């Protein structure tokens, strides 16, 4: 969805956000959005690594049993 917005759409969104929130609040909102995105990515990576570790453990158990 975001890939279809394009540069003019991003400028429009920025102008609307600037009008709605004002120039003083915009940096705070951007920082909060960045922090939220960073935390989401960290959580997703943790979950992925947990699943990967479990798969590796099961594979090692299966390989040990087949010997």
C-alpha positions as CSV (number, residue, x, y, z in Angstrom):
1,X,0.0,0.0,0.0
2,X,2.7,2.5,0.9
3,X,4.6,1.7,-2.3
4,X,1.8,3.1,-4.3
5,X,1.7,6.5,-2.6
6,X,4.6,8.1,-4.4
7,X,6.4,11.4,-3.8
8,X,3.4,13.8,-4.3
9,X,1.3,11.7,-2.0
10,X,4.0,11.9,0.7
11,X,4.2,15.7,0.4
12,X,0.4,15.9,0.7
13,X,0.4,13.8,3.8
14,X,3.2,15.9,5.3
15,X,1.3,19.1,4.5
16,X,-1.9,17.8,6.1
17,X,0.0,16.6,9.2
18,X,1.6,20.0,9.5
19,X,-1.8,21.7,9.3
20,X,-3.4,19.3,11.7
21,X,-0.7,19.0,14.4
22,X,1.3,22.2,13.9
23,X,5.1,22.6,13.5
24,X,5.8,22.2,17.2
25,X,4.2,18.8,17.6
26,X,5.3,17.2,14.3
27,X,8.9,16.3,15.5
28,X,7.5,14.7,18.6
29,X,5.0,12.7,16.6
30,X,7.8,11.6,14.1
31,X,10.0,10.5,17.0
32,X,7.2,8.5,18.6
33,X,6.4,6.8,15.3
34,X,10.0,6.0,14.8
35,X,10.3,4.5,18.3
36,X,7.2,2.5,17.7
37,X,8.4,1.1,14.4
38,X,11.8,0.3,15.9
39,X,10.2,-1.6,18.8
40,X,7.9,-3.5,16.4
41,X,10.9,-4.6,14.2
42,X,12.8,-5.7,17.3
43,X,9.8,-7.7,18.5
44,X,9.4,-9.3,15.1
45,X,13.1,-10.2,14.9
46,X,13.0,-11.7,18.4
47,X,9.9,-13.8,17.5
48,X,11.6,-14.9,14.2
49,X,14.8,-15.9,16.0
50,X,12.8,-17.8,18.6
51,X,11.0,-19.8,15.9
52,X,14.3,-20.4,14.1
53,X,15.9,-21.7,17.3
54,X,13.1,-24.1,17.8
55,X,13.3,-25.4,14.3
56,X,17.1,-26.0,14.7
57,X,16.5,-27.8,17.9
58,X,13.9,-30.1,16.4
59,X,16.1,-30.8,13.4
60,X,19.0,-31.7,15.7
61,X,16.8,-34.1,17.7
62,X,15.5,-35.7,14.5
63,X,19.0,-36.1,13.2
64,X,20.2,-37.6,16.4
65,X,17.3,-40.1,16.4
66,X,18.1,-41.2,12.9
67,X,21.6,-42.2,13.7
